[in-house]
Amino acid sequence: MHMNKRITIKKTVFYFAVVAVLTLMLSAFCFAANVTKPEISKISVTKRESTLVTLEWNVNGKAAGYIVYRYNPKNKKFYQLKKLRAKTYTVTNLAPGEYYVFTVKPYYTQNKKTLSGKAKSKSAYTTLDAVQKITQKTTEPNSHRLSWTKVRGADAYEIRYYKKETGKYVSLGGTEKNTCNLTRLTPASVYKYKIRAVSVASNGKCIYSKFSKPFTATTGVPAVKGFKTSFEMLTGYKLEWNAVQNAQGYYLYRFSDETGDYERIAILNTTDYTVTGKESAERDSYKVCAYATVNKKRVFGEMSAVLGASTRPESVTIYKVDDLPKNNKVKLQWDAYEKADGYFIYVSDNQESGFNLLEDISGSGTTEAVIKDLENKVLYFRVKSYVNVNGNYVVSKESNTVRIAV
């Protein structure tokens, strides 16, 4: 009896053990059959720089880890970058200003096997560094040239200037070089610019850097033109020149024999200056330059060309005129003027008007001239002394008029 009872108990225990094992196996099978395949639902770019991008993703379901791939457009294939458990990855050693395609694929284990979940791709681009170290290389009245440090990966640069009328920056276009010559500008003016780098990615899309900090550039002051003398008198004359656009005034200089250099004699806000207190036929040399305040600094234009000036020489007197019998000749004689460079002889057949230049007699000491090949009629003669200042003649008033029948 006891023996049979023990056998019965053992059978019962064995039965329940088998049932428990089968139940666990069935539960495990059902669980495995109901495992949800993980799926990447979203990929975000949380950080981008010129040589890196950081990817971060969300996943539906439970993944054991992730594999990050990068697309190679040359062979049109993806290659593995990293296998990791984290839900973020920073891709480094990228080229600036370029588009890339990345894929993140989740994986999981089932029945000791590694299986792939549903992947997702994301397009991302690297940035361009901002333009830096802008400098002004040249300063002209109507132009200036800007230069800046090259930006790695840039194919071109866009330049914008600040337009006061609208209060906005307006595009001037682009250049492939890291320098640009800006023309047709207003003299003695201030301009503000912003520059950004541009890259044309392999997919044809443009990538722009941030704009540089505003850069201030200026134009110069033009040189004075039309510098001349007028109203020459025995004791003075007037200096005149053309107005310079946006000039605030002018510095006038005169050459000094004592110092051997030009010395400033006046600061003017007009375009003329009257010289007085001189002797007759007294010569001087002048220069003038314009100035303006540009960007809170006084800026000077280039010096004008040297202007030679002189007061009027004294007039002379013809004291003798002779009719020479042969070849229709006339001999004139006049007083010498020691400061003269020469004398102009004029002739007319009318005492009141119509005198034309006939001869140029150089040298202050030459005080007579023989005039040949004249017509057989009554003629009138006058003489003027002159000084030659750099090719400009300053002449005296007319001498007395003499009459002779040839």
KEFINU-68915 format. One record per residue (C-alpha): residue number from 1; x, y, z; residue in one letter. Coordinates in steps of 0.02 Angstrom, whole numbers, plus 32768, in hexadecimal, padded with zeros to 4 digits. Example, Ala and Ser with C-alpha at 12.3 -4.5 7.8 and 13.67 -1.06 7.14 Angstrom:
<atoms>
ATOM seq   c1   c2   c3 type
ATOM   1 8267 7F1F 8186    a
ATOM   2 82AC 7FCB 8165    s
</atoms>
This chain:
<atoms>
ATOM seq   c1   c2   c3 type
ATOM   1 8000 8000 8000    m
ATOM   2 8085 807B 802F    h
ATOM   3 80EB 8051 7F98    m
ATOM   4 805A 8074 7F21    n
ATOM   5 8035 8117 7F76    k
ATOM   6 80E5 8155 7F5E    r
ATOM   7 80DF 812B 7EA6    i
ATOM   8 803C 818B 7E94    t
ATOM   9 8086 8227 7EE5    i
ATOM  10 811E 8225 7E75    k
ATOM  11 80B3 8218 7DDA    k
ATOM  12 804B 82A9 7E14    t
ATOM  13 80E4 8317 7E33    v
ATOM  14 812E 82EA 7D8C    f
ATOM  15 808B 8312 7D35    y
ATOM  16 8082 83C0 7D81    f
ATOM  17 813A 83E1 7D58    a
ATOM  18 811F 83B4 7CA2    v
ATOM  19 8085 8423 7C9C    v
ATOM  20 80E9 84B6 7CE6    a
ATOM  21 8176 84A3 7C69    v
ATOM  22 80FF 8499 7BD8    l
ATOM  23 80A3 8533 7C18    t
ATOM  24 8145 8596 7C23    l
ATOM  25 817A 8560 7B75    m
ATOM  26 80D3 8591 7B2F    l
ATOM  27 80DB 863A 7B86    s
ATOM  28 8188 8659 7B42    a
ATOM  29 8150 862A 7A93    f
ATOM  30 80BB 869D 7A9D    c
ATOM  31 8129 872C 7ADB    f
ATOM  32 81A5 8713 7A50    a
ATOM  33 811C 870E 79D2    a
ATOM  34 80D6 87B4 7A14    n
ATOM  35 817E 8816 7A17    v
ATOM  36 8165 88BD 79BC    t
ATOM  37 81EA 88E3 7939    k
ATOM  38 823E 8989 796C    p
ATOM  39 8229 8A1A 78F2    e
ATOM  40 8285 8AC1 78E6    i
ATOM  41 81F8 8B40 78E8    s
ATOM  42 825A 8BE3 78DA    k
ATOM  43 830C 8C20 78C1    i
ATOM  44 833D 8CD1 78F2    s
ATOM  45 83DB 8D35 78D7    v
ATOM  46 8400 8D80 7981    t
ATOM  47 84A7 8DCF 7954    k
ATOM  48 84FF 8DFE 78B4    r
ATOM  49 85A7 8E4E 7896    e
ATOM  50 861D 8E5D 7803    s
ATOM  51 8665 8DAD 781A    t
ATOM  52 85E4 8D50 7882    l
ATOM  53 852B 8D2D 789E    v
ATOM  54 84D9 8CDE 7936    t
ATOM  55 8446 8C6A 7917    l
ATOM  56 83C4 8C3A 7998    e
ATOM  57 8333 8BC3 797C    w
ATOM  58 8293 8B7E 79C7    n
ATOM  59 8262 8AC7 79BE    v
ATOM  60 81BD 8A69 79CB    n
ATOM  61 81D6 89C3 7A21    g
ATOM  62 8269 897E 7A7E    k
ATOM  63 8313 8978 7A28    a
ATOM  64 83B3 892A 7A65    a
ATOM  65 841A 89A9 7A05    g
ATOM  66 842E 8A0D 7965    y
ATOM  67 849B 8A12 78CB    i
ATOM  68 84C0 8ABA 7876    v
ATOM  69 84E5 8ABB 77BB    y
ATOM  70 8520 8B43 7745    r
ATOM  71 84F4 8B4A 768C    y
ATOM  72 8580 8B51 760D    n
ATOM  73 8542 8BA9 756F    p
ATOM  74 85D5 8B6B 7509    k
ATOM  75 85A8 8AB3 7511    n
ATOM  76 84F5 8AD3 754A    k
ATOM  77 8506 8A64 75E3    k
ATOM  78 84F8 8A78 769F    f
ATOM  79 8589 8A47 770D    y
ATOM  80 858A 8A2D 77C8    q
ATOM  81 85CB 8AB7 7838    l
ATOM  82 85A4 8A7B 78E8    k
ATOM  83 854A 89F5 794C    k
ATOM  84 850F 8A37 79F3    l
ATOM  85 848A 8A2D 7A7B    r
ATOM  86 846F 8AE9 7A92    a
ATOM  87 83E8 8B46 7A32    k
ATOM  88 845F 8BCE 79F6    t
ATOM  89 84FD 8BD4 7990    y
ATOM  90 8573 8C5E 7953    t
ATOM  91 85BB 8C44 78A5    v
ATOM  92 8663 8C9B 7894    t
ATOM  93 86E8 8CBB 780E    n
ATOM  94 8668 8CFE 7793    l
ATOM  95 8686 8D7F 770C    a
ATOM  96 8642 8E2E 772B    p
ATOM  97 85AC 8E69 76C9    g
ATOM  98 8571 8DBF 768C    e
ATOM  99 84D4 8D55 7695    y
ATOM 100 84D9 8CA2 76D9    y
ATOM 101 845A 8C15 76EB    v
ATOM 102 845E 8BA8 7787    f
ATOM 103 83F9 8B0D 77B5    t
ATOM 104 83DA 8ACB 7864    v
ATOM 105 83A5 8A15 7873    k
ATOM 106 836F 89C7 791A    p
ATOM 107 8393 8913 7944    y
ATOM 108 834E 889A 79C8    y
ATOM 109 8368 87E7 7A00    t
ATOM 110 82EC 8758 79F8    q
ATOM 111 8310 86A3 7A1D    n
ATOM 112 83C5 86D0 7A2C    k
ATOM 113 83C1 871B 797E    k
ATOM 114 83E6 87D1 794F    t
ATOM 115 835E 8818 78E1    l
ATOM 116 834B 88C0 788A    s
ATOM 117 82C1 893B 78AD    g
ATOM 118 827B 89BC 7837    k
ATOM 119 82FD 8A40 7806    a
ATOM 120 82E6 8AF8 77DB    k
ATOM 121 8351 8B71 7776    s
ATOM 122 8378 8C28 7794    k
ATOM 123 83C7 8CAE 7726    s
ATOM 124 843B 8D26 7782    a
ATOM 125 84B7 8DAB 774F    y
ATOM 126 8554 8DF5 7799    t
ATOM 127 8563 8EB0 77AF    t
ATOM 128 85E2 8F2E 7770    l
ATOM 129 8649 8F98 77E6    d
ATOM 130 861F 9051 77E8    a
ATOM 131 868A 90CA 7785    v
ATOM 132 870E 911B 77F3    q
ATOM 133 879C 919A 77EF    k
ATOM 134 8751 920F 776F    i
ATOM 135 87CA 929A 7742    t
ATOM 136 87C7 932F 76CE    q
ATOM 137 885B 9323 7657    k
ATOM 138 8844 93BF 75ED    t
ATOM 139 87EC 9465 7602    t
ATOM 140 87C0 94CB 7569    e
ATOM 141 8743 9559 7553    p
ATOM 142 86C9 94EA 74F4    n
ATOM 143 86FD 943B 7526    s
ATOM 144 874E 93CC 75A8    h
ATOM 145 8789 9318 75AE    r
ATOM 146 875C 92A0 763A    l
ATOM 147 87B4 91FF 7669    s
ATOM 148 8790 9175 76E6    w
ATOM 149 87CE 90CA 7720    t
ATOM 150 879C 9038 76B1    k
ATOM 151 8713 8FC7 76F8    v
ATOM 152 8734 8F0D 76E6    r
ATOM 153 86B4 8EBC 7675    g
ATOM 154 8672 8F60 762E    a
ATOM 155 8654 8F6C 7573    d
ATOM 156 8627 9025 7575    a
ATOM 157 85FF 90B9 75E5    y
ATOM 158 8566 9129 75E9    e
ATOM 159 857F 91E1 7613    i
ATOM 160 84F7 9252 7656    r
ATOM 161 84FC 930B 767D    y
ATOM 162 8492 9372 76F3    y
ATOM 163 8418 93E4 7699    k
ATOM 164 83ED 9479 7705    k
ATOM 165 834E 949F 76A5    e
ATOM 166 82FE 93F8 76D3    t
ATOM 167 835F 93CE 7770    g
ATOM 168 8386 9322 7728    k
ATOM 169 841B 92C5 76E0    y
ATOM 170 840F 92AF 7623    v
ATOM 171 846B 922B 75BF    s
ATOM 172 84F3 9264 7548    l
ATOM 173 850C 91B7 74FF    g
ATOM 174 8597 913B 7518    g
ATOM 175 864C 9117 74F4    t
ATOM 176 86AF 9076 74EC    e
ATOM 177 8749 90C8 7536    k
ATOM 178 8766 9103 75E7    n
ATOM 179 8779 91B5 75AB    t
ATOM 180 8707 9230 7554    c
ATOM 181 871E 92DB 7503    n
ATOM 182 8684 9348 7520    l
ATOM 183 866F 93D7 74A5    t
ATOM 184 85FB 9467 7479    r
ATOM 185 85FC 94A4 752C    l
ATOM 186 85E3 9553 756E    t
ATOM 187 8682 95AF 75A3    p
ATOM 188 86A6 95D2 765B    a
ATOM 189 861E 955A 7695    s
ATOM 190 8606 94CA 770F    v
ATOM 191 85C5 9420 76DA    y
ATOM 192 8594 9388 7742    k
ATOM 193 85A1 92D5 7703    y
ATOM 194 8577 9224 7736    k
ATOM 195 85C2 918C 76E0    i
ATOM 196 8593 90D5 76E7    r
ATOM 197 85DE 9038 769A    a
ATOM 198 857C 8FCC 7620    v
ATOM 199 8595 8F15 75F4    s
ATOM 200 8542 8EB5 7568    v
ATOM 201 852D 8E04 75AC    a
ATOM 202 853A 8D66 7544    s
ATOM 203 847C 8D5E 753A    n
ATOM 204 8475 8E0C 74EE    g
ATOM 205 8431 8E63 7587    k
ATOM 206 8483 8F00 75CD    c
ATOM 207 84C1 8F09 7680    i
ATOM 208 84DF 8FB5 76CD    y
ATOM 209 8549 8FE5 7761    s
ATOM 210 8511 9066 77DE    k
ATOM 211 8534 9119 77AA    f
ATOM 212 85D3 9169 77E9    s
ATOM 213 85CE 91F5 7865    k
ATOM 214 85AA 929D 7812    p
ATOM 215 8647 92E9 77C7    f
ATOM 216 865C 93A3 77A9    t
ATOM 217 86BD 93E0 7711    a
ATOM 218 86D9 948F 76CF    t
ATOM 219 86FC 94E8 762C    t
ATOM 220 8781 956B 7615    g
ATOM 221 877D 9622 75E9    v
ATOM 222 879C 964D 7530    p
ATOM 223 882D 96B6 74F7    a
ATOM 224 880B 976B 74CC    v
ATOM 225 87FA 978E 7413    k
ATOM 226 87F0 982D 73AC    g
ATOM 227 8874 9887 7414    f
ATOM 228 889D 992B 73BC    k
ATOM 229 88BF 99E4 73D0    t
ATOM 230 8854 9A75 7398    s
ATOM 231 8848 9B31 73A8    f
ATOM 232 8905 9B47 73A4    e
ATOM 233 8937 9BF3 73E1    m
ATOM 234 89DD 9C49 7401    l
ATOM 235 89D3 9C23 74BB    t
ATOM 236 8969 9B85 74C4    g
ATOM 237 88F5 9B07 7471    y
ATOM 238 886A 9A8E 7498    k
ATOM 239 887C 99D1 74AC    l
ATOM 240 87E4 9968 747B    e
ATOM 241 87B8 98AF 7471    w
ATOM 242 8723 983D 7457    n
ATOM 243 86BB 9808 74ED    a
ATOM 244 86DA 9757 752C    v
ATOM 245 8643 96EA 7552    q
ATOM 246 8622 96D9 760E    n
ATOM 247 86BB 973F 763C    a
ATOM 248 86AF 97A7 76DA    q
ATOM 249 873E 9819 76AD    g
ATOM 250 87E8 982E 765E    y
ATOM 251 889E 983F 7695    y
ATOM 252 8903 98B9 762B    l
ATOM 253 89C1 98AC 7624    y
ATOM 254 8A49 991C 75DB    r
ATOM 255 8AFE 98EE 75B8    f
ATOM 256 8B7B 993F 762D    s
ATOM 257 8C2A 9964 75F0    d
ATOM 258 8C64 996A 76A4    e
ATOM 259 8C2E 98BA 76D3    t
ATOM 260 8C32 986D 7626    g
ATOM 261 8B85 9824 7641    d
ATOM 262 8ACD 9850 7632    y
ATOM 263 8A83 98A7 76CB    e
ATOM 264 89CC 98BA 76F4    r
ATOM 265 8990 996D 76E2    i
ATOM 266 88D3 9959 76F7    a
ATOM 267 8844 98E5 7727    i
ATOM 268 87AC 9912 76BE    l
ATOM 269 86F7 98E3 76A9    n
ATOM 270 86EE 993A 75FF    t
ATOM 271 8737 990E 7556    t
ATOM 272 879D 99AC 753D    d
ATOM 273 8824 9A10 7592    y
ATOM 274 8863 9ABF 756C    t
ATOM 275 891F 9ADE 7578    v
ATOM 276 8954 9B92 759C    t
ATOM 277 89EE 9BF5 75CD    g
ATOM 278 8A5D 9BB5 7541    k
ATOM 279 8AD5 9C0E 74CB    e
ATOM 280 8ABE 9C10 740F    s
ATOM 281 8AF4 9B6F 73B7    a
ATOM 282 8B0C 9B18 745F    e
ATOM 283 8AFB 9A5C 744B    r
ATOM 284 8ABE 99D8 74C4    d
ATOM 285 8A8B 9920 74C2    s
ATOM 286 89ED 98DE 7516    y
ATOM 287 8997 983B 7541    k
ATOM 288 88EA 981F 7587    v
ATOM 289 8892 9787 75D0    c
ATOM 290 87E1 9766 760D    a
ATOM 291 87B3 971A 76B5    y
ATOM 292 8719 96CE 7706    a
ATOM 293 86EA 967A 77A9    t
ATOM 294 86C8 95C3 7780    v
ATOM 295 8699 9549 780A    n
ATOM 296 86CD 95CA 788E    k
ATOM 297 877A 95E1 7840    k
ATOM 298 87BD 9670 77D8    r
ATOM 299 87ED 962A 772F    v
ATOM 300 8851 9686 76AA    f
ATOM 301 884A 9671 75EF    g
ATOM 302 88E2 966A 7581    e
ATOM 303 893E 970B 7560    m
ATOM 304 8914 9766 74C1    s
ATOM 305 8994 977C 7439    a
ATOM 306 8A0D 980B 7459    v
ATOM 307 89CB 98B2 741D    l
ATOM 308 8A48 9936 73EC    g
ATOM 309 8A05 99E5 7404    a
ATOM 310 8A47 9A94 73E5    s
ATOM 311 8A0F 9B46 73F4    t
ATOM 312 8A04 9BAB 7355    r
ATOM 313 8AA8 9BF1 7311    p
ATOM 314 8ABF 9CAA 72F2    e
ATOM 315 8A8D 9CEE 7247    s
ATOM 316 8B13 9D31 71D2    v
ATOM 317 8B1E 9DC9 715F    t
ATOM 318 8B49 9DC3 70A7    i
ATOM 319 8BBC 9E56 7090    y
ATOM 320 8BF0 9E40 6FDA    k
ATOM 321 8BAB 9DF7 6F3A    v
ATOM 322 8C08 9DFD 6E92    d
ATOM 323 8BD2 9DCF 6DE3    d
ATOM 324 8C5F 9D70 6D8E    l
ATOM 325 8C5D 9D8F 6CD2    p
ATOM 326 8C7F 9CDD 6C97    k
ATOM 327 8C0B 9C46 6C9F    n
ATOM 328 8B80 9CA1 6CFC    n
ATOM 329 8BD4 9C9E 6DA5    k
ATOM 330 8BB1 9CFC 6E47    v
ATOM 331 8C24 9D0C 6EDC    k
ATOM 332 8BD8 9D22 6F89    l
ATOM 333 8C33 9D53 7029    q
ATOM 334 8BEE 9D58 70DB    w
ATOM 335 8C22 9D69 718F    d
ATOM 336 8C67 9CCF 71E4    a
ATOM 337 8C0E 9C80 7278    y
ATOM 338 8C8B 9C16 72D8    e
ATOM 339 8C0B 9B9F 7326    k
ATOM 340 8BBE 9B72 727F    a
ATOM 341 8BDB 9ACA 722A    d
ATOM 342 8BB4 9B18 7183    g
ATOM 343 8B44 9B89 711D    y
ATOM 344 8AAE 9B72 70AA    f
ATOM 345 8AA1 9BE4 7013    i
ATOM 346 89F4 9C06 6FCE    y
ATOM 347 89C1 9C55 6F28    v
ATOM 348 8920 9C9B 6EDD    s
ATOM 349 88E9 9D08 6E4F    d
ATOM 350 886A 9D59 6EC3    n
ATOM 351 88A6 9DC3 6F53    q
ATOM 352 880F 9D9C 6FBE    e
ATOM 353 87FF 9CDF 6FAF    s
ATOM 354 882F 9C3E 6F57    g
ATOM 355 88E1 9C2C 6F9B    f
ATOM 356 8929 9B7F 6F79    n
ATOM 357 89C4 9B2C 6FC1    l
ATOM 358 8A50 9B3E 6F44    l
ATOM 359 8AF2 9B11 6F9E    e
ATOM 360 8B2D 9AC1 7041    d
ATOM 361 8BD2 9B0D 7076    i
ATOM 362 8C1F 9AA9 7105    s
ATOM 363 8C98 9AF2 7184    g
ATOM 364 8C84 9B8B 71F1    s
ATOM 365 8D1D 9BDE 71A8    g
ATOM 366 8CE0 9BD9 70F4    t
ATOM 367 8C93 9C83 70D8    t
ATOM 368 8C86 9C8F 701B    e
ATOM 369 8C42 9C2C 6F8A    a
ATOM 370 8C42 9C35 6ECC    v
ATOM 371 8B9B 9C05 6E81    i
ATOM 372 8BA6 9BC5 6DCD    k
ATOM 373 8B32 9BA6 6D3B    d
ATOM 374 8AAF 9C27 6D68    l
ATOM 375 8A28 9C69 6CF4    e
ATOM 376 8A37 9D14 6CA5    n
ATOM 377 89BD 9D73 6D10    k
ATOM 378 89AC 9DCF 6DB5    v
ATOM 379 89C6 9D5A 6E4A    l
ATOM 380 89BB 9D6D 6F06    y
ATOM 381 8A29 9D12 6F84    f
ATOM 382 8A21 9CEC 703E    r
ATOM 383 8A92 9C8A 70B5    v
ATOM 384 8A6A 9C29 7155    k
ATOM 385 8AE9 9BE2 71CF    s
ATOM 386 8AC7 9B34 7216    y
ATOM 387 8B01 9AB6 7296    v
ATOM 388 8AF6 99FD 7273    n
ATOM 389 8ABC 9997 730A    v
ATOM 390 8AC2 98DE 72E1    n
ATOM 391 8A7F 98FD 7233    g
ATOM 392 89FD 997B 726C    n
ATOM 393 8A1C 9A2C 722E    y
ATOM 394 89F3 9AC1 729B    v
ATOM 395 89FA 9B5D 7230    v
ATOM 396 8A03 9C15 7254    s
ATOM 397 898C 9C99 7217    k
ATOM 398 89A8 9CDB 7168    e
ATOM 399 8A34 9D53 7142    s
ATOM 400 8A14 9DF5 70E6    n
ATOM 401 89D9 9DE2 7032    t
ATOM 402 8A4F 9E17 6FA5    v
ATOM 403 8A1F 9E3A 6EF0    r
ATOM 404 8A86 9E23 6E53    i
ATOM 405 8A66 9E20 6D9A    a
ATOM 406 8AC2 9D8D 6D4D    v
</atoms>
